[in-house]
């Protein structure tokens, strides 16, 4: 970890705090590498069942990559193959919740869209402003927006670079809920703890299933879903769930 990106685990829930508030939580290459390492830890740990990503302070979730660092790559190919924090979050096998507190701009918006569930504070603002600087997003901007807000709304954001507020993001489906700033993180923690209480393998295969729904032909996605269901059904956790149901008690899931 670095002092600008903090990673903690408690009670089955991991948290990544982007902690560079004085720079709108803009990401440096060192922070990107630390985030990749944090996700790798989550993927390898049976103790992590959900992950929260948020920004320090009330002003910004993240303004994306620190523009002042972008000329530090020797070649465009080095830039192309940099450690990408959005790729890392998409590769997280555990459910990921973005608690968007303030600006989510450029790579910050892509970071939020790389998460499975997005909730926002009332002061959240979202934009794909790269076009104003002469380039486009490269961390999944177009694909994420097209899946989240639809083709026309995605084009509006990509081609103008203008911001939308939290209520517009909610209306367009970019976020699931909007909360007062002081209620945002408690709500993210509530969602994460709920997910952490569910069957972990089912949660992880549920993520795979959702991605298949986006990327596979309809019939193949249903076939894949049934394969995943069969895998889940054969686990010890599924046996525990059936036993707990019959015995009218809460199940105890062990990710087995």
C-alpha positions in Angstrom: 0.0 0.0 0.0 0.9 3.7 -0.2 -0.1 6.5 2.1 -2.4 7.7 -0.8 -4.4 4.4 -1.0 -5.4 2.5 2.1 -6.6 -1.1 2.3 -8.3 -2.7 5.3 -10.3 -5.9 6.0 -12.8 -6.4 8.8 -15.7 -8.7 9.3 -15.6 -10.1 5.8 -15.6 -6.7 4.2 -12.5 -5.1 2.5 -12.3 -1.4 1.9 -10.1 0.6 -0.5 -9.9 4.2 0.4 -8.4 6.5 -2.3 -6.8 8.9 0.1 -5.4 11.9 -1.8 -8.1 14.4 -1.2 -5.8 17.4 -1.8 -5.6 16.3 -5.4 -9.3 15.2 -5.8 -8.1 11.6 -5.2 -6.4 11.5 -8.6 -4.6 8.2 -9.1 -0.8 8.0 -9.6 1.0 4.9 -11.0 2.0 3.9 -7.5 -1.6 4.1 -6.3 -2.7 2.0 -9.3 -0.2 -0.7 -8.5 -1.3 -0.6 -4.8 -4.9 -1.0 -5.9 -4.0 -4.0 -8.1 -2.2 -5.6 -5.1 -5.3 -5.0 -2.9 -7.6 -6.7 -5.4 -5.2 -9.6 -5.7 -5.3 -10.0 -1.9 -9.1 -9.9 -2.0 -9.2 -12.6 -4.7 -6.9 -14.9 -2.7 -8.6 -14.4 0.7 -11.4 -16.5 2.0 -11.9 -13.8 4.7 -13.0 -11.2 2.1 -16.6 -11.6 0.9 -17.2 -8.0 -0.4 -15.2 -4.9 -1.2 -16.0 -1.2 -0.9 -14.2 1.4 -2.9 -14.6 5.1 -1.9 -12.6 8.4 -1.8 -11.3 10.4 1.1 -13.1 13.7 2.0 -16.4 15.0 0.8 -15.2 16.6 -2.5 -14.2 13.7 -4.7 -14.5 10.0 -5.2 -11.7 10.2 -7.8 -10.7 12.6 -10.6 -9.1 9.6 -12.4 -5.5 9.4 -13.4 -3.3 12.3 -12.3 -2.7 14.1 -15.6 0.7 15.4 -14.4 1.9 11.8 -14.4 0.8 10.9 -17.9 3.9 12.3 -19.7 6.1 10.0 -17.5 5.6 7.0 -19.8 8.5 6.6 -22.2 6.3 5.5 -25.1 2.6 5.3 -26.0 3.0 1.5 -25.8 4.2 1.8 -22.2 1.2 4.0 -21.5 -1.1 1.4 -23.2 0.3 -1.4 -21.0 0.4 0.4 -17.6 -1.1 -1.2 -14.5 -4.8 -0.3 -14.8 -6.9 0.1 -11.7 -10.1 -0.3 -13.6 -9.0 -3.6 -15.1 -8.0 -4.7 -11.5 -11.5 -3.9 -10.2 -13.2 -5.7 -13.1 -11.0 -8.8 -12.3 -12.1 -8.8 -8.6 -14.0 -12.0 -8.0 -15.7 -10.6 -4.9 -18.7 -8.2 -5.2 -17.5 -4.6 -5.3 -19.5 -1.6 -4.1 -18.6 2.0 -5.1 -19.5 4.7 -2.6 -19.2 7.8 -4.8 -18.7 10.8 -2.7 -18.2 13.9 -4.9 -16.5 14.1 -8.2 -16.2 10.9 -10.3 -14.4 12.2 -13.4 -12.7 10.4 -16.2 -10.9 7.4 -14.7 -12.8 8.0 -11.5 -16.1 7.4 -13.4 -14.5 4.3 -15.0 -13.5 3.2 -11.5 -17.0 3.5 -10.3 -18.4 1.6 -13.4 -15.8 -1.2 -12.8 -17.7 -1.9 -9.5 -20.8 -4.1 -9.4 -23.0 -1.8 -7.3 -22.8 2.0 -7.3 -24.4 4.3 -4.7 -23.8 8.1 -4.5 -24.0 11.0 -2.2 -26.2 14.0 -3.1 -23.1 16.0 -4.0 -21.7 13.4 -6.5 -20.9 14.6 -10.0 -20.1 12.4 -12.9 -18.3 13.2 -16.2 -16.2 11.8 -19.0 -14.2 15.0 -19.6 -11.3 13.5 -21.6 -12.7 15.0 -24.9 -12.1 18.4 -23.5 -8.4 17.6 -23.3 -8.0 15.9 -26.7 -8.4 12.2 -26.0 -11.0 9.6 -24.8 -11.3 7.3 -21.9 -9.3 4.1 -22.0 -10.5 2.2 -18.8 -13.8 1.0 -20.1 -15.6 4.4 -20.4 -17.7 3.8 -23.5 -18.5 0.2 -22.7 -19.4 1.0 -19.1 -21.6 4.0 -20.1 -23.3 2.1 -22.9 -24.2 -0.7 -20.5 -25.2 1.6 -17.7 -27.1 4.6 -19.2 -27.9 3.6 -22.8 -26.5 4.7 -26.1 -27.9 8.2 -26.3 -27.0 9.2 -22.8 -23.6 7.6 -23.2 -23.0 9.6 -26.3 -24.1 12.8 -24.5 -21.6 12.3 -21.8 -18.7 11.1 -24.1 -19.1 13.7 -26.7 -19.7 16.8 -24.6 -17.6 15.9 -21.5 -20.2 17.7 -19.4 -21.1 16.7 -15.8 -24.3 15.1 -14.6 -25.4 15.3 -11.0 -26.4 12.5 -8.7 -30.1 12.7 -9.4 -29.5 12.5 -13.2 -27.2 9.6 -12.6 -29.9 7.9 -10.6 -32.5 8.6 -13.3 -30.2 7.2 -16.0 -29.3 4.0 -14.0 -25.7 4.9 -13.5 -26.2 4.6 -9.7 -28.7 2.6 -7.6 -29.2 4.9 -4.7 -28.5 8.5 -3.6 -27.9 9.4 0.0 -26.8 12.3 2.2 -23.0 12.5 2.4 -22.9 11.4 6.0 -25.2 8.4 5.2 -23.3 7.2 2.2 -20.5 5.0 3.7 -22.8 3.5 6.4 -25.2 2.4 3.6 -22.3 1.0 1.6 -21.2 -0.9 4.6 -24.7 -2.2 5.2 -24.9 -3.5 1.6 -21.4 -5.1 1.9 -22.3 -6.8 5.2 -25.5 -8.1 3.7 -23.6 -9.6 0.8 -20.9 -11.0 3.1 -23.6 -12.9 5.0 -24.8 -14.7 1.8 -23.2 -17.8 0.3 -19.8 -16.6 -1.0 -19.4 -18.9 -3.9 -23.0 -18.1 -5.0 -22.1 -14.4 -4.9 -18.9 -14.9 -6.9 -20.7 -17.0 -9.6 -23.5 -14.4 -9.6 -20.9 -11.9 -10.7 -19.8 -14.2 -13.5 -23.4 -14.8 -14.5 -24.1 -11.0 -14.8 -21.0 -10.5 -16.9 -22.1 -13.4 -19.2 -25.5 -11.8 -19.5 -23.7 -8.7 -21.0 -21.3 -10.5 -23.2 -22.8 -13.8 -24.4 -25.6 -14.5 -26.8 -28.9 -14.9 -25.0 -29.3 -18.7 -25.3 -25.6 -19.3 -24.3 -26.0 -17.0 -21.3 -28.9 -19.1 -20.0 -26.9 -22.3 -20.6 -23.9 -20.8 -18.8 -26.2 -19.8 -15.9 -27.4 -23.4 -15.5 -23.8 -24.6 -15.4 -23.0 -22.1 -12.7 -26.2 -23.1 -10.8 -25.1 -26.7 -10.9 -21.7 -25.8 -9.5 -23.2 -23.8 -6.7 -25.7 -26.6 -5.9 -22.9 -29.1 -5.4 -21.1 -27.0 -2.8 -21.1 -27.5 1.0 -22.6 -24.1 1.4 -25.7 -25.1 -0.7 -26.1 -28.2 1.5 -25.9 -25.9 4.5 -28.5 -23.6 3.0 -30.9 -26.4 2.4 -30.3 -27.8 5.9 -30.8 -24.4 7.5 -34.0 -23.9 5.6 -35.4 -27.2 6.8 -34.3 -26.5 10.4 -35.6 -22.9 10.3 -32.3 -21.4 11.4 -29.8 -19.0 9.9 -27.2 -20.7 7.6 -23.5 -20.6 8.3 -21.6 -20.3 5.0 -17.9 -21.3 4.8 -17.1 -20.7 1.1 -16.8 -24.5 0.5 
